[in-house]
């Protein structure tokens, strides 16, 4: 029996599972929307909402340029150090059609948490999209409820070589420009 054992195992050991969640949460914060399987989305939602709640609890102190109190500075520093164990240091995203390298924890404190101050939870939404070809796994989008409209739109001015291969934006751009088969290209 699994009494008091919450969370899914995903047939991985603890360190691999933690690394997977760390990368998924960082991509959610950077791109504000990710596509993954439904069970992974449900687990990542738990982690992401806890991190957003911790960052939003600082309230107006989140974006304060002048730190009025040493206690506030200590709380902010302690929270940032704690969140660093859950998030990688850097991430990439596309803003207004240009790739941008961001510090994920700073992005959480400066841009994401202020949007959700005063909201009592429910920062993300999951909606099911399709079944993956090959293993028929159910896929879903996990996204922040209040998204930045500038994030994630790749313009034609940005070359694919300026973004690292493997990011969702590049994959979508490549899929849009590559024919489905050689027959469609006329080279068959």
N, C-alpha and C positions, 0 to 999 in steps of 0.2 A: 504494500500500500504506500501511497505517496503523501502521507500526512505532513503538512507544513512544508511541502516542497513545491513552491510556486515557480512558474516559468516553464518554457519548453526547452528541450535539450537540443533539438535539431541534429541529432546524431553526431555531435561534435564534443570535443573536450572543452573544459572551461576557458582556457586561454583563447582557443579559436573562436568560441562563441562570443567572448568579450570583444575580441578584435572585430568580428563581424558587426556586432551592435555598435561599436565605436565608429566604424566607417559609415554605417547606415545613418546614424544620428547626425554625424558631421555633414553627410551629403544632404540630409533633410534640411539642416540649418543653412547650408550654403545655397542650395537650389530651391528650397522651400516647397519642393514636390519631388517625390521619388516613386518609381514603380518597382514593386517587389511582390513576393508571394503574400497571401493573406495572413498566414500565421506569423511570418516575420514582421509584417506591418503592425500586427497587434502587439507584439513584444516591443518593437521599437517605439510605438506610441507611448507605452508605459514609461520608458526611459526619457523620451523627449519631453513629455509633459512634466515630469518631475524636475528636469533641468530648467525648463522655462519657469516653473513655479518658484524655484530657488532664486533664479535671477530676478524675477519680477517682485519678489518680496522685499527687495531693497527699495522699491517704490521710486520716489523722486531722486533718490541717491544714485540710481543706475547711471544717469547721464550727467551728473554734477561735475562741472569742470573744477570748481573749487571744493575741496573737501572740508566741510565745516568742523568736523569733529574727528579726533583720532580714533574713536570707537568705530565710526562709519568706515574709515579707511581700513581699519583692521578687519572688519566684517567683509568688506569688498575683496580685500586681498586673500583672506581665508577661503572665501567662496570661489574665487578664480582658481586658486590652487587646487581646490577640491574638484572643480569641473574639469581641470586639465587631465585628471585621471580618467575621465569619461569621454573626452574628446581629443582628437589629434590636434596638433598645433596649427596646421595650415590646410586650407581647402581652396578649390578653384570654382568660380562661377562666372556666368556671363551676365553683364549688366549693360543695358542699352546697346547690345550687339557686340560688346567688347569683353574679352576675357579679363578676369580680375582675380588676383590672389588675395585671400582674406585670412585673417586670424579668426578662427571659428569661435573662440570664447569671447573675444572682443565684439564680434558680430552679434553674438547672442546678447551681450550686455547692451550694446549701443543701438541695435536696430530691431531685434526680435522682442526682447523683454518689454520695452516701452509700449509696444502695440497691445500687450496683454495685461497691463496694469489695471487692476479693478475687475478683471474678468475671473470668475471663480472656476477655473479649469475649462476643459474642453477646447484646447488650443489646436488640436489636429482633427482631421477627418479622414476616413478611409472609405473609398468607394471602389467596388469591384469592377474590373474592366473586361477581362477576357481569360481564356485558358491558354496556357503556354503550349506551343507546338513542341512535340517531342515527349514530354512527360505529363502533359495535360494538367499541370499545376495551375491553380486558380491565382491570377495576378490581380493586384489592386494598386491604386494610387494612394499614397499617404502624403497629405499636404497640410500646411499650416492654414488655419481658418482665415486669418487676415494676411494675405500675401502681398508682396511688393510687386506692382505691375511691371516694373522695369526688368525684373530678373527672368532669365531663361529664354529671351528672344534673340536668336542669332541673326544678324543682318548679313546681307550679301557682301558687305565691305570687309568682313572678317574672313581671312583665309583659314582653311581647315588646319593648315600647318601651324598656326599660331596657338592652337589649343592642343593640349595633350590628348593623344588617342586613348579611347576608352571612356571618355566622359560621355554622359548621356546626350549632351548637346551635339557633339561630333557624330555620334552614332545616328542621331536623327537626321543631321545634315547629309551624311553619307547615304543613308537609306533613301532620302529624297532624290539624290542625284544618280544613284546606281540603278541600272535596269535590273528587273527581277531575274531574267534568264538571258542566255545568249540568243535564243530565238527572238526575243523582243528587241535585241540589239541588231539583229540581221547578220550575225556572224556564224550562224549555225550551219 
